[in-house]
């Protein structure tokens, strides 16, 4: 009986909510001509049907590079992949982006980080508003190094537990993470250092996200800026290395990267120590003499052509089609998603604009469930570390497409910026700040409705 | 130090980290040639464990005294499969896994084409399989060199090359990335792919409509693990080796991203019922494969395959098509048969004998896919082979034209 009543209630709010959303037509096709009918463990690694024939060779090359374990110099057989380190977090892209999906937080303090890293910065702002790196450790802690070079230190995460109760009496235990940095090889961290653990994000669909126009993102932000509204996302504006100017940030947990190429080159430099045309300098701080003196491969290690191939690979990846979108539970869950206000930030539908670097991504109706904007997510999720215009409690709305397959692709995958949430329920319960009302409404839902909402998320 | 890709080592590293949180593992990645140079040069005294599918390196490192004796409990580790050694009999390196070779089949494709599933390498030379096979080119796809050597060791030098030429005549030659060798059978564009077993097994584990067949003549090539004499963290290295060789480490090989064959026969009872247990394959007691011979002539074989099969493929294709048409006739006149046999002999002739090839082989060591890196004598030999093959093709074309003329006259 309860189930029938709650469905009727949802049907009423559905009518109201849809009027305010931008979505159109069926949502089964998650990403227009980039939708792939794959729900298996390789669902995030499939070429899009729209991948042009003339992009296949670059796609293949990029795929090989994305999966490649990078090599330390000297080398003669693998000159194209020389340049790992000297300090790094992982040896390959897929080492963190497991099967192109998200990474995972360690389960306990005795486990090393794998698929995540710790960002570092000092108070204040650098050029163009960028974070100020730690003088001895740079802007992220590299916990691995090539032989003969000391790693910078280690990072461990321990957890407390916090119980959140639902109105119906059920409860969920959340993990409250506590970061510890130790074994520092180059002295203490700088005065007032700010830290932020981050898990790797999924990488499919990024070409489509890049093809959403800056004007559309900004217009949507203006639309949210209604006086009195609890939802008031704003864009990040970050330094675009290739263009030599500040542009809208759209990738990364705090939207601190303006383009996919810069995201890839930045991760290559920060996570693996690779130089590239965008980041031609090794990530060795001045105090790290062994790092600075270590042998180098041919420069830049990630050449323009190989960087371009990786970008083509990522842009050419398909987005998994939705599953079970027509079932009553999923449709009811979708209605609840709208009624609770989740769609105000997790914007369902966008139409991509022109993308000269990858024209196939243009003109697609996509359903990523993100608004690209920064939102205050409350003190529970705050890392206390600003990044350009992103405040200490602000995070970019992460895309939700494929989220239902996250743990199919990587069974260890966890959610939120530091992977503290082991399930989507935990992730929702961590929402605060601008999302506090939606979170509170979720806790008031009866179990059948919570299950339907999760069924909807798992259909994405 | 390893040449395994991230997806392969990830499961092992995660499991090892859970079992030994006090030991941190840093990976130095080098493929065979660079790993060789590194351990002999820059990397001396920096590598704790060498773990890689490169029998060639392990044999040389052992010979040079670079490896320490592995102090492990070898109960449950046979060290050989059939008569093929997979570990060092003297205990300096141990097999950590093995891989086999064979035929990835798309049963749906074969059924639609009205073809029986082949079970042996020789089946692939039959005319009915023409156009239904894809095979990797040894100079482009590393593991294809082992398939070539399996056929040479099981059929002999002359007959082996003849069989390879006939199989290639039925096939598309795959010269792109090794991991894509089975793409055509997964998609259903071809019915049969010659490949290394784990590529097919991984695809099957992830739902591809394939079946994999191990021909009786095979090689079970090991990835080995060893500890260098100068390992700086010997105790931790030993823990790592013991973990990789343990039941837990070996069971990880069944992960859908790996699908290698465990070297502990005991773990197969814990694996899915359809997981291949190489120790119980038919005829395995008599299985043999000469790894040193593979190592000795692998680079020469790649060059010879290029000259005999890969480079002249566009000239060969129409001639083999003509031959197939002729041989499909229900009856051949003796006169036509003789000319046909002559043409076939030209197309399958090997331009170098086995003894001469073994003499030349050292000069091919280090030959790259562009043909560079070989000794002057090897370069000259390659040029001579190309000339001989071109002449043979001319002769075959002439013979086929004569056979066709005879047929027309009749």
Interface residues (C-beta under 8 A of the other chain):
Chain A: X40 X41 X42 X60 X64 X67 X68 X69 X70 X71 X72 X74 X75 X76 X77 X78 X84 X90 X91 X92 X94 X95 X98 X99 X110 X111 X112 X114 X144 X145 X146 X147 X148 X151 X154 X295 X412
Chain B: X4 X5 X6 X7 X9 X10 X13 X14 X17 X18 X21 X24 X26 X27 X28 X29 X30 X31 X32 X33 X34 X37 X38 X41 X42 X43 X46 X47 X176 X177 X180 X206 X207 X256 X257
